Amino acid sequence: MKSGEAAVGAFRDRFGAMPDLLIRSPGRVNLIGEHTDYNDGFVLPLAIERALWIALRARPDDTVRMWSALGDQREEFSLSALSRGGGWAAYVQGVAYELLRAGKNLAGWEGTIVSNIPTGAGLSSSAALELGVARAFAEVSPFPWDPVEMAVISQRAENDWVGMNCGIMDQLICAAGRADRALLIDCRTLTWTPALLPPGAVVVVLDTSTRRELVDSAYNDRRRSCEEAASAFGVAALRDLDWATLEGGRERLSPTVFRRARHVVLENRRTLDMAATLNEGNLIAAGELMKASHASMRDDFEISSPALDAMTEAALGSPGCYGARMTGGGFGGSCVALVAADRAGGFETQTLERYERATGLEGTAIPTRPTEGTSAEEVLPTKG
């Protein structure tokens, strides 16, 4: 059963009626541009086919009542009595809080949540939940859906309510994804340019089966290093620093902070170059940029892991692979590969075999194509 149908069926089972609406909110994978978003830089993500679904109907009061298939968990709260807690419900209440703080008049709703996005795999399951919840509120409340505004509000929820100091990339691509295209996003202006994925290539997400919790990881330490480097050069963000200036003033920084800044400055350049190479159909050049990105994250930003390195090496040694790199915040999760479409099946098999031999771990391959961002549709009586 598809996840959307499962969400509708779960709603019918738990509430004894059909839902009125079905929300789809995709995960994302980033082709290149890691840890550049909170440096006001450039990223090149795409919304993936794996998604989170919310089947819901409006309530006449200010209560939000939810059931999640993940662990068969139920949550209920009043919009007039929000309180910080843990788990997935924290993201829901955080979005509600930020919507209220932005002056939105919110109505209550009840719904069921089903997702086929692996959690902790670096595919932004949290942003999918945030944008799905924001879309649910937009559908039952008197305010319009605006992808950029809702992405910013969802980012604030994760930063200030949940405590994860992430940039805007995850929320914006989940909100504004385009079919068959990655988006070159300028994280300062929140504008984007589509980059066409050439028809001869597919994207394969490679889940290492290792997990991390970014709130408890070194993610926030990396952000502080970037802010320290920008301050040392008197710029608002590392996006404003070019390589020649950074290299010429390296004595202003500790060796560690210099390496962190070097990754961001050169990663911004790689991201712009990759968008251009995709639009030109130059898959070989795009693959080389991905390889360089992984080396930079491993050696300069130090956010890779033995499993991520092993999966990247396994992918690069398999037939049909143009390039591969770790993706997401780091310290575990997934890699992403750009693969010749006519060799994708053999690539997936050989890569996972190589990875298991190297690590003893069983990975998963998730082929995908770019999809649309968070959307809503009416549930007809015949559905489910």
MARLO-785823 format. One record per residue (C-alpha): residue number from 1; residue in one letter; x, y, z. Coordinates in steps of 0.02 Angstrom, whole numbers. Example, Ala and Ser with C-alpha at 12.3 -4.5 7.8 and 13.67 -1.06 7.14 Angstrom:
BEGIN
{pavex=1 | filum=a | east=615 | north=-225 | up=390}
{pavex=2 | filum=s | east=684 | north=-53 | up=357}
//
This chain:
BEGIN
{pavex=1 | filum=m | east=0 | north=0 | up=0}
{pavex=2 | filum=k | east=65 | north=173 | up=-43}
{pavex=3 | filum=s | east=101 | north=289 | up=103}
{pavex=4 | filum=g | east=-36 | north=412 | up=54}
{pavex=5 | filum=e | east=-164 | north=273 | up=48}
{pavex=6 | filum=a | east=-98 | north=208 | up=214}
{pavex=7 | filum=a | east=-122 | north=379 | up=294}
{pavex=8 | filum=v | east=-302 | north=387 | up=230}
{pavex=9 | filum=g | east=-336 | north=210 | up=290}
{pavex=10 | filum=a | east=-262 | north=246 | up=460}
{pavex=11 | filum=f | east=-371 | north=401 | up=477}
{pavex=12 | filum=r | east=-527 | north=301 | up=434}
{pavex=13 | filum=d | east=-481 | north=167 | up=561}
{pavex=14 | filum=r | east=-445 | north=290 | up=702}
{pavex=15 | filum=f | east=-576 | north=423 | up=674}
{pavex=16 | filum=g | east=-715 | north=321 | up=594}
{pavex=17 | filum=a | east=-731 | north=430 | up=440}
{pavex=18 | filum=m | east=-637 | north=484 | up=285}
{pavex=19 | filum=p | east=-518 | north=632 | up=300}
{pavex=20 | filum=d | east=-551 | north=790 | up=202}
{pavex=21 | filum=l | east=-372 | north=822 | up=145}
{pavex=22 | filum=l | east=-210 | north=731 | up=108}
{pavex=23 | filum=i | east=-44 | north=821 | up=125}
{pavex=24 | filum=r | east=115 | north=757 | up=40}
{pavex=25 | filum=s | east=281 | north=827 | up=101}
{pavex=26 | filum=p | east=439 | north=756 | up=21}
{pavex=27 | filum=g | east=609 | north=719 | up=92}
{pavex=28 | filum=r | east=761 | north=788 | up=5}
{pavex=29 | filum=v | east=935 | north=743 | up=-50}
{pavex=30 | filum=n | east=1070 | north=870 | up=-81}
{pavex=31 | filum=l | east=1177 | north=841 | up=-235}
{pavex=32 | filum=i | east=1310 | north=965 | up=-177}
{pavex=33 | filum=g | east=1328 | north=1116 | up=-63}
{pavex=34 | filum=e | east=1343 | north=1049 | up=115}
{pavex=35 | filum=h | east=1348 | north=1165 | up=266}
{pavex=36 | filum=t | east=1342 | north=1314 | up=148}
{pavex=37 | filum=d | east=1160 | north=1360 | up=182}
{pavex=38 | filum=y | east=1186 | north=1438 | up=353}
{pavex=39 | filum=n | east=1336 | north=1530 | up=278}
{pavex=40 | filum=d | east=1217 | north=1622 | up=158}
{pavex=41 | filum=g | east=1287 | north=1518 | up=16}
{pavex=42 | filum=f | east=1226 | north=1403 | up=-122}
{pavex=43 | filum=v | east=1151 | north=1229 | up=-118}
{pavex=44 | filum=l | east=1088 | north=1109 | up=-252}
{pavex=45 | filum=p | east=956 | north=993 | up=-177}
{pavex=46 | filum=l | east=807 | north=903 | up=-250}
{pavex=47 | filum=a | east=644 | north=844 | up=-172}
{pavex=48 | filum=i | east=636 | north=654 | up=-177}
{pavex=49 | filum=e | east=496 | north=529 | up=-205}
{pavex=50 | filum=r | east=503 | north=468 | up=-24}
{pavex=51 | filum=a | east=381 | north=575 | up=74}
{pavex=52 | filum=l | east=279 | north=604 | up=231}
{pavex=53 | filum=w | east=90 | north=603 | up=217}
{pavex=54 | filum=i | east=-41 | north=681 | up=330}
{pavex=55 | filum=a | east=-225 | north=635 | up=311}
{pavex=56 | filum=l | east=-330 | north=760 | up=408}
{pavex=57 | filum=r | east=-491 | north=854 | up=437}
{pavex=58 | filum=a | east=-523 | north=1020 | up=522}
{pavex=59 | filum=r | east=-588 | north=1032 | up=701}
{pavex=60 | filum=p | east=-707 | north=1164 | up=769}
{pavex=61 | filum=d | east=-590 | north=1205 | up=914}
{pavex=62 | filum=d | east=-405 | north=1241 | up=940}
{pavex=63 | filum=t | east=-354 | north=1061 | up=974}
{pavex=64 | filum=v | east=-228 | north=967 | up=867}
{pavex=65 | filum=r | east=-244 | north=779 | up=881}
{pavex=66 | filum=m | east=-122 | north=666 | up=788}
{pavex=67 | filum=w | east=-74 | north=485 | up=768}
{pavex=68 | filum=s | east=93 | north=435 | up=692}
{pavex=69 | filum=a | east=131 | north=266 | up=616}
{pavex=70 | filum=l | east=308 | north=281 | up=683}
{pavex=71 | filum=g | east=293 | north=183 | up=845}
{pavex=72 | filum=d | east=102 | north=195 | up=847}
{pavex=73 | filum=q | east=113 | north=360 | up=942}
{pavex=74 | filum=r | east=-27 | north=481 | up=984}
{pavex=75 | filum=e | east=-11 | north=664 | up=1028}
{pavex=76 | filum=e | east=-139 | north=798 | up=1071}
{pavex=77 | filum=f | east=-117 | north=980 | up=1120}
{pavex=78 | filum=s | east=-210 | north=1144 | up=1125}
{pavex=79 | filum=l | east=-149 | north=1289 | up=1020}
{pavex=80 | filum=s | east=-178 | north=1401 | up=1170}
{pavex=81 | filum=a | east=-67 | north=1294 | up=1284}
{pavex=82 | filum=l | east=90 | north=1245 | up=1188}
{pavex=83 | filum=s | east=231 | north=1167 | up=1286}
{pavex=84 | filum=r | east=404 | north=1108 | up=1239}
{pavex=85 | filum=g | east=431 | north=921 | up=1237}
{pavex=86 | filum=g | east=530 | north=790 | up=1146}
{pavex=87 | filum=g | east=510 | north=675 | up=998}
{pavex=88 | filum=w | east=418 | north=710 | up=836}
{pavex=89 | filum=a | east=280 | north=809 | up=924}
{pavex=90 | filum=a | east=408 | north=945 | up=964}
{pavex=91 | filum=y | east=420 | north=986 | up=779}
{pavex=92 | filum=v | east=231 | north=998 | up=765}
{pavex=93 | filum=q | east=212 | north=1113 | up=914}
{pavex=94 | filum=g | east=363 | north=1215 | up=858}
{pavex=95 | filum=v | east=283 | north=1250 | up=689}
{pavex=96 | filum=a | east=119 | north=1296 | up=773}
{pavex=97 | filum=y | east=211 | north=1415 | up=891}
{pavex=98 | filum=e | east=304 | north=1502 | up=750}
{pavex=99 | filum=l | east=146 | north=1518 | up=644}
{pavex=100 | filum=l | east=58 | north=1601 | up=791}
{pavex=101 | filum=r | east=208 | north=1713 | up=822}
{pavex=102 | filum=a | east=199 | north=1766 | up=639}
{pavex=103 | filum=g | east=21 | north=1824 | up=667}
{pavex=104 | filum=k | east=-70 | north=1678 | up=587}
{pavex=105 | filum=n | east=-244 | north=1635 | up=651}
{pavex=106 | filum=l | east=-237 | north=1445 | up=671}
{pavex=107 | filum=a | east=-377 | north=1319 | up=674}
{pavex=108 | filum=g | east=-364 | north=1146 | up=751}
{pavex=109 | filum=w | east=-361 | north=983 | up=655}
{pavex=110 | filum=e | east=-345 | north=797 | up=679}
{pavex=111 | filum=g | east=-244 | north=682 | up=571}
{pavex=112 | filum=t | east=-137 | north=530 | up=542}
{pavex=113 | filum=i | east=45 | north=537 | up=489}
{pavex=114 | filum=v | east=132 | north=404 | up=384}
{pavex=115 | filum=s | east=306 | north=419 | up=310}
{pavex=116 | filum=n | east=423 | north=313 | up=206}
{pavex=117 | filum=i | east=572 | north=431 | up=231}
{pavex=118 | filum=p | east=705 | north=341 | up=333}
{pavex=119 | filum=t | east=734 | north=438 | up=495}
{pavex=120 | filum=g | east=911 | north=492 | up=534}
{pavex=121 | filum=a | east=969 | north=451 | up=358}
{pavex=122 | filum=g | east=1008 | north=630 | up=308}
{pavex=123 | filum=l | east=854 | north=643 | up=197}
{pavex=124 | filum=s | east=769 | north=779 | up=300}
{pavex=125 | filum=s | east=625 | north=684 | up=378}
{pavex=126 | filum=s | east=610 | north=825 | up=506}
{pavex=127 | filum=a | east=589 | north=961 | up=373}
{pavex=128 | filum=a | east=460 | north=852 | up=284}
{pavex=129 | filum=l | east=362 | north=844 | up=447}
{pavex=130 | filum=e | east=378 | north=1031 | up=478}
{pavex=131 | filum=l | east=318 | north=1080 | up=304}
{pavex=132 | filum=g | east=182 | north=948 | up=306}
{pavex=133 | filum=v | east=116 | north=1021 | up=469}
{pavex=134 | filum=a | east=130 | north=1199 | up=403}
{pavex=135 | filum=r | east=31 | north=1148 | up=249}
{pavex=136 | filum=a | east=-101 | north=1065 | up=358}
{pavex=137 | filum=f | east=-124 | north=1226 | up=457}
{pavex=138 | filum=a | east=-130 | north=1328 | up=296}
{pavex=139 | filum=e | east=-268 | north=1217 | up=227}
{pavex=140 | filum=v | east=-382 | north=1228 | up=381}
{pavex=141 | filum=s | east=-341 | north=1408 | up=431}
{pavex=142 | filum=p | east=-373 | north=1576 | up=346}
{pavex=143 | filum=f | east=-200 | north=1609 | up=274}
{pavex=144 | filum=p | east=-127 | north=1563 | up=103}
{pavex=145 | filum=w | east=12 | north=1438 | up=71}
{pavex=146 | filum=d | east=174 | north=1528 | up=29}
{pavex=147 | filum=p | east=322 | north=1408 | up=7}
{pavex=148 | filum=v | east=459 | north=1532 | up=54}
{pavex=149 | filum=e | east=368 | north=1603 | up=205}
{pavex=150 | filum=m | east=322 | north=1429 | up=268}
{pavex=151 | filum=a | east=502 | north=1369 | up=244}
{pavex=152 | filum=v | east=567 | north=1515 | up=348}
{pavex=153 | filum=i | east=438 | north=1485 | up=485}
{pavex=154 | filum=s | east=480 | north=1299 | up=489}
{pavex=155 | filum=q | east=666 | north=1337 | up=500}
{pavex=156 | filum=r | east=632 | north=1450 | up=649}
{pavex=157 | filum=a | east=536 | north=1309 | up=732}
{pavex=158 | filum=e | east=685 | north=1193 | up=714}
{pavex=159 | filum=n | east=811 | north=1325 | up=768}
{pavex=160 | filum=d | east=720 | north=1402 | up=916}
{pavex=161 | filum=w | east=596 | north=1270 | up=975}
{pavex=162 | filum=v | east=685 | north=1106 | up=939}
{pavex=163 | filum=g | east=861 | north=1175 | up=962}
{pavex=164 | filum=m | east=939 | north=1120 | up=797}
{pavex=165 | filum=n | east=1031 | north=1268 | up=721}
{pavex=166 | filum=c | east=1003 | north=1216 | up=539}
{pavex=167 | filum=g | east=1003 | north=1326 | up=385}
{pavex=168 | filum=i | east=859 | north=1353 | up=265}
{pavex=169 | filum=m | east=899 | north=1222 | up=132}
{pavex=170 | filum=d | east=799 | north=1075 | up=197}
{pavex=171 | filum=q | east=640 | north=1172 | up=228}
{pavex=172 | filum=l | east=648 | north=1269 | up=65}
{pavex=173 | filum=i | east=674 | north=1121 | up=-50}
{pavex=174 | filum=c | east=538 | north=1022 | up=39}
{pavex=175 | filum=a | east=420 | north=1169 | up=13}
{pavex=176 | filum=a | east=469 | north=1219 | up=-164}
{pavex=177 | filum=g | east=538 | north=1064 | up=-253}
{pavex=178 | filum=r | east=513 | north=1045 | up=-440}
{pavex=179 | filum=a | east=484 | north=887 | up=-541}
{pavex=180 | filum=d | east=636 | north=829 | up=-641}
{pavex=181 | filum=r | east=744 | north=970 | up=-575}
{pavex=182 | filum=a | east=864 | north=1008 | up=-436}
{pavex=183 | filum=l | east=857 | north=1187 | up=-371}
{pavex=184 | filum=l | east=1010 | north=1298 | up=-360}
{pavex=185 | filum=i | east=958 | north=1396 | up=-206}
{pavex=186 | filum=d | east=1036 | north=1559 | up=-152}
{pavex=187 | filum=c | east=1017 | north=1545 | up=37}
{pavex=188 | filum=r | east=1038 | north=1732 | up=62}
{pavex=189 | filum=t | east=903 | north=1792 | up=-56}
{pavex=190 | filum=l | east=796 | north=1633 | up=-46}
{pavex=191 | filum=t | east=783 | north=1630 | up=-235}
{pavex=192 | filum=w | east=820 | north=1482 | up=-345}
{pavex=193 | filum=t | east=862 | north=1429 | up=-521}
{pavex=194 | filum=p | east=808 | north=1256 | up=-584}
{pavex=195 | filum=a | east=945 | north=1137 | up=-642}
{pavex=196 | filum=l | east=885 | north=998 | up=-756}
{pavex=197 | filum=l | east=938 | north=822 | up=-712}
{pavex=198 | filum=p | east=996 | north=753 | up=-881}
{pavex=199 | filum=p | east=887 | north=611 | up=-946}
{pavex=200 | filum=g | east=1037 | north=495 | up=-955}
{pavex=201 | filum=a | east=1064 | north=501 | up=-768}
{pavex=202 | filum=v | east=975 | north=449 | up=-609}
{pavex=203 | filum=v | east=1004 | north=495 | up=-428}
{pavex=204 | filum=v | east=1030 | north=351 | up=-307}
{pavex=205 | filum=v | east=1024 | north=380 | up=-119}
{pavex=206 | filum=l | east=1134 | north=255 | up=-25}
{pavex=207 | filum=d | east=1080 | north=234 | up=155}
{pavex=208 | filum=t | east=1226 | north=171 | up=260}
{pavex=209 | filum=s | east=1106 | north=112 | up=398}
{pavex=210 | filum=t | east=1207 | north=216 | up=522}
{pavex=211 | filum=r | east=1116 | north=352 | up=616}
{pavex=212 | filum=r | east=1152 | north=514 | up=707}
{pavex=213 | filum=e | east=1054 | north=644 | up=804}
{pavex=214 | filum=l | east=1109 | north=813 | up=740}
{pavex=215 | filum=v | east=1051 | north=907 | up=894}
{pavex=216 | filum=d | east=1177 | north=807 | up=996}
{pavex=217 | filum=s | east=1315 | north=804 | up=865}
{pavex=218 | filum=a | east=1454 | north=923 | up=817}
{pavex=219 | filum=y | east=1342 | north=1012 | up=691}
{pavex=220 | filum=n | east=1323 | north=1168 | up=797}
{pavex=221 | filum=d | east=1511 | north=1171 | up=830}
{pavex=222 | filum=r | east=1542 | north=1179 | up=643}
{pavex=223 | filum=r | east=1423 | north=1326 | up=629}
{pavex=224 | filum=r | east=1514 | north=1419 | up=766}
{pavex=225 | filum=s | east=1680 | north=1392 | up=675}
{pavex=226 | filum=c | east=1606 | north=1467 | up=517}
{pavex=227 | filum=e | east=1542 | north=1618 | up=613}
{pavex=228 | filum=e | east=1714 | north=1641 | up=693}
{pavex=229 | filum=a | east=1798 | north=1638 | up=522}
{pavex=230 | filum=a | east=1676 | north=1763 | up=448}
{pavex=231 | filum=s | east=1701 | north=1880 | up=596}
{pavex=232 | filum=a | east=1890 | north=1870 | up=579}
{pavex=233 | filum=f | east=1877 | north=1933 | up=400}
{pavex=234 | filum=g | east=1744 | north=2063 | up=438}
{pavex=235 | filum=v | east=1611 | north=1989 | up=325}
{pavex=236 | filum=a | east=1430 | north=1948 | up=362}
{pavex=237 | filum=a | east=1449 | north=1765 | up=311}
{pavex=238 | filum=l | east=1575 | north=1653 | up=225}
{pavex=239 | filum=r | east=1474 | north=1674 | up=64}
{pavex=240 | filum=d | east=1559 | north=1845 | up=53}
{pavex=241 | filum=l | east=1735 | north=1774 | up=61}
{pavex=242 | filum=d | east=1831 | north=1718 | up=-93}
{pavex=243 | filum=w | east=1970 | north=1589 | up=-94}
{pavex=244 | filum=a | east=2112 | north=1710 | up=-128}
{pavex=245 | filum=t | east=2064 | north=1819 | up=21}
{pavex=246 | filum=l | east=2043 | north=1670 | up=136}
{pavex=247 | filum=e | east=2209 | north=1593 | up=87}
{pavex=248 | filum=g | east=2298 | north=1759 | up=100}
{pavex=249 | filum=g | east=2234 | north=1789 | up=275}
{pavex=250 | filum=r | east=2246 | north=1614 | up=345}
{pavex=251 | filum=e | east=2353 | north=1673 | up=492}
{pavex=252 | filum=r | east=2197 | north=1755 | up=564}
{pavex=253 | filum=l | east=2122 | north=1584 | up=598}
{pavex=254 | filum=s | east=2171 | north=1429 | up=693}
{pavex=255 | filum=p | east=2214 | north=1282 | up=578}
{pavex=256 | filum=t | east=2048 | north=1198 | up=618}
{pavex=257 | filum=v | east=1941 | north=1351 | up=585}
{pavex=258 | filum=f | east=2038 | north=1385 | up=424}
{pavex=259 | filum=r | east=1997 | north=1210 | up=361}
{pavex=260 | filum=r | east=1813 | north=1234 | up=404}
{pavex=261 | filum=a | east=1810 | north=1398 | up=308}
{pavex=262 | filum=r | east=1905 | north=1324 | up=161}
{pavex=263 | filum=h | east=1771 | north=1191 | up=141}
{pavex=264 | filum=v | east=1630 | north=1319 | up=137}
{pavex=265 | filum=v | east=1715 | north=1442 | up=19}
{pavex=266 | filum=l | east=1764 | north=1308 | up=-107}
{pavex=267 | filum=e | east=1600 | north=1213 | up=-87}
{pavex=268 | filum=n | east=1505 | north=1368 | up=-141}
{pavex=269 | filum=r | east=1608 | north=1373 | up=-300}
{pavex=270 | filum=r | east=1582 | north=1188 | up=-331}
{pavex=271 | filum=t | east=1394 | north=1207 | up=-311}
{pavex=272 | filum=l | east=1382 | north=1346 | up=-439}
{pavex=273 | filum=d | east=1491 | north=1247 | up=-559}
{pavex=274 | filum=m | east=1386 | north=1089 | up=-538}
{pavex=275 | filum=a | east=1224 | north=1177 | up=-578}
{pavex=276 | filum=a | east=1304 | north=1238 | up=-739}
{pavex=277 | filum=t | east=1373 | north=1066 | up=-785}
{pavex=278 | filum=l | east=1203 | north=984 | up=-759}
{pavex=279 | filum=n | east=1118 | north=1110 | up=-871}
{pavex=280 | filum=e | east=1253 | north=1075 | up=-1001}
{pavex=281 | filum=g | east=1228 | north=887 | up=-982}
{pavex=282 | filum=n | east=1410 | north=863 | up=-930}
{pavex=283 | filum=l | east=1391 | north=718 | up=-810}
{pavex=284 | filum=i | east=1576 | north=677 | up=-801}
{pavex=285 | filum=a | east=1618 | north=852 | up=-740}
{pavex=286 | filum=a | east=1471 | north=846 | up=-617}
{pavex=287 | filum=g | east=1537 | north=683 | up=-547}
{pavex=288 | filum=e | east=1711 | north=755 | up=-520}
{pavex=289 | filum=l | east=1636 | north=899 | up=-421}
{pavex=290 | filum=m | east=1543 | north=775 | up=-310}
{pavex=291 | filum=k | east=1705 | north=680 | up=-276}
{pavex=292 | filum=a | east=1794 | north=841 | up=-228}
{pavex=293 | filum=s | east=1649 | north=887 | up=-114}
{pavex=294 | filum=h | east=1660 | north=724 | up=-19}
{pavex=295 | filum=a | east=1848 | north=741 | up=5}
{pavex=296 | filum=s | east=1821 | north=916 | up=74}
{pavex=297 | filum=m | east=1688 | north=859 | up=196}
{pavex=298 | filum=r | east=1797 | north=715 | up=252}
{pavex=299 | filum=d | east=1962 | north=809 | up=271}
{pavex=300 | filum=d | east=1921 | north=993 | up=299}
{pavex=301 | filum=f | east=1748 | north=998 | up=379}
{pavex=302 | filum=e | east=1771 | north=827 | up=461}
{pavex=303 | filum=i | east=1589 | north=774 | up=457}
{pavex=304 | filum=s | east=1606 | north=609 | up=367}
{pavex=305 | filum=s | east=1619 | north=440 | up=451}
{pavex=306 | filum=p | east=1697 | north=270 | up=412}
{pavex=307 | filum=a | east=1529 | north=207 | up=348}
{pavex=308 | filum=l | east=1501 | north=360 | up=237}
{pavex=309 | filum=d | east=1677 | north=346 | up=168}
{pavex=310 | filum=a | east=1655 | north=161 | up=135}
{pavex=311 | filum=m | east=1490 | north=187 | up=45}
{pavex=312 | filum=t | east=1563 | north=327 | up=-61}
{pavex=313 | filum=e | east=1712 | north=218 | up=-110}
{pavex=314 | filum=a | east=1596 | north=72 | up=-148}
{pavex=315 | filum=a | east=1490 | north=181 | up=-261}
{pavex=316 | filum=l | east=1638 | north=255 | up=-353}
{pavex=317 | filum=g | east=1704 | north=80 | up=-387}
{pavex=318 | filum=s | east=1540 | north=19 | up=-462}
{pavex=319 | filum=p | east=1491 | north=26 | up=-646}
{pavex=320 | filum=g | east=1397 | north=177 | up=-711}
{pavex=321 | filum=c | east=1441 | north=295 | up=-568}
{pavex=322 | filum=y | east=1488 | north=472 | up=-619}
{pavex=323 | filum=g | east=1512 | north=534 | up=-442}
{pavex=324 | filum=a | east=1464 | north=506 | up=-261}
{pavex=325 | filum=r | east=1474 | north=595 | up=-95}
{pavex=326 | filum=m | east=1402 | north=595 | up=79}
{pavex=327 | filum=t | east=1246 | north=702 | up=94}
{pavex=328 | filum=g | east=1159 | north=788 | up=238}
{pavex=329 | filum=g | east=1229 | north=854 | up=400}
{pavex=330 | filum=g | east=1357 | north=715 | up=419}
{pavex=331 | filum=f | east=1417 | north=596 | up=554}
{pavex=332 | filum=g | east=1308 | north=456 | up=481}
{pavex=333 | filum=g | east=1161 | north=436 | up=366}
{pavex=334 | filum=s | east=1170 | north=427 | up=177}
{pavex=335 | filum=c | east=1273 | north=457 | up=22}
{pavex=336 | filum=v | east=1209 | north=515 | up=-147}
{pavex=337 | filum=a | east=1269 | north=454 | up=-316}
{pavex=338 | filum=l | east=1245 | north=514 | up=-493}
{pavex=339 | filum=v | east=1229 | north=360 | up=-602}
{pavex=340 | filum=a | east=1203 | north=318 | up=-786}
{pavex=341 | filum=a | east=1019 | north=274 | up=-803}
{pavex=342 | filum=d | east=1049 | north=117 | up=-905}
{pavex=343 | filum=r | east=1168 | north=47 | up=-774}
{pavex=344 | filum=a | east=1074 | north=91 | up=-615}
{pavex=345 | filum=g | east=1020 | north=-87 | up=-571}
{pavex=346 | filum=g | east=1195 | north=-160 | up=-579}
{pavex=347 | filum=f | east=1265 | north=-8 | up=-490}
{pavex=348 | filum=e | east=1148 | north=-30 | up=-341}
{pavex=349 | filum=t | east=1186 | north=-216 | up=-323}
{pavex=350 | filum=q | east=1374 | north=-199 | up=-335}
{pavex=351 | filum=t | east=1384 | north=-47 | up=-224}
{pavex=352 | filum=l | east=1288 | north=-128 | up=-82}
{pavex=353 | filum=e | east=1390 | north=-288 | up=-98}
{pavex=354 | filum=r | east=1553 | north=-189 | up=-91}
{pavex=355 | filum=y | east=1490 | north=-90 | up=58}
{pavex=356 | filum=e | east=1440 | north=-245 | up=156}
{pavex=357 | filum=r | east=1607 | north=-328 | up=123}
{pavex=358 | filum=a | east=1698 | north=-172 | up=184}
{pavex=359 | filum=t | east=1594 | north=-137 | up=339}
{pavex=360 | filum=g | east=1487 | north=-288 | up=382}
{pavex=361 | filum=l | east=1336 | north=-173 | up=371}
{pavex=362 | filum=e | east=1186 | north=-192 | up=257}
{pavex=363 | filum=g | east=1148 | north=-32 | up=163}
{pavex=364 | filum=t | east=998 | north=16 | up=59}
{pavex=365 | filum=a | east=987 | north=94 | up=-114}
{pavex=366 | filum=i | east=846 | north=216 | up=-147}
{pavex=367 | filum=p | east=835 | north=271 | up=-329}
{pavex=368 | filum=t | east=737 | north=431 | up=-351}
{pavex=369 | filum=r | east=689 | north=570 | up=-467}
{pavex=370 | filum=p | east=659 | north=753 | up=-422}
{pavex=371 | filum=t | east=478 | north=785 | up=-369}
{pavex=372 | filum=e | east=364 | north=929 | up=-325}
{pavex=373 | filum=g | east=369 | north=1008 | up=-153}
{pavex=374 | filum=t | east=238 | north=1001 | up=-15}
{pavex=375 | filum=s | east=62 | north=991 | up=-83}
{pavex=376 | filum=a | east=-118 | north=961 | up=-32}
{pavex=377 | filum=e | east=-263 | north=875 | up=-116}
{pavex=378 | filum=e | east=-444 | north=846 | up=-73}
{pavex=379 | filum=v | east=-488 | north=668 | up=-24}
{pavex=380 | filum=l | east=-635 | north=608 | up=-125}
{pavex=381 | filum=p | east=-762 | north=487 | up=-48}
{pavex=382 | filum=t | east=-701 | north=346 | up=-161}
{pavex=383 | filum=k | east=-520 | north=360 | up=-101}
{pavex=384 | filum=g | east=-442 | north=245 | up=27}
//
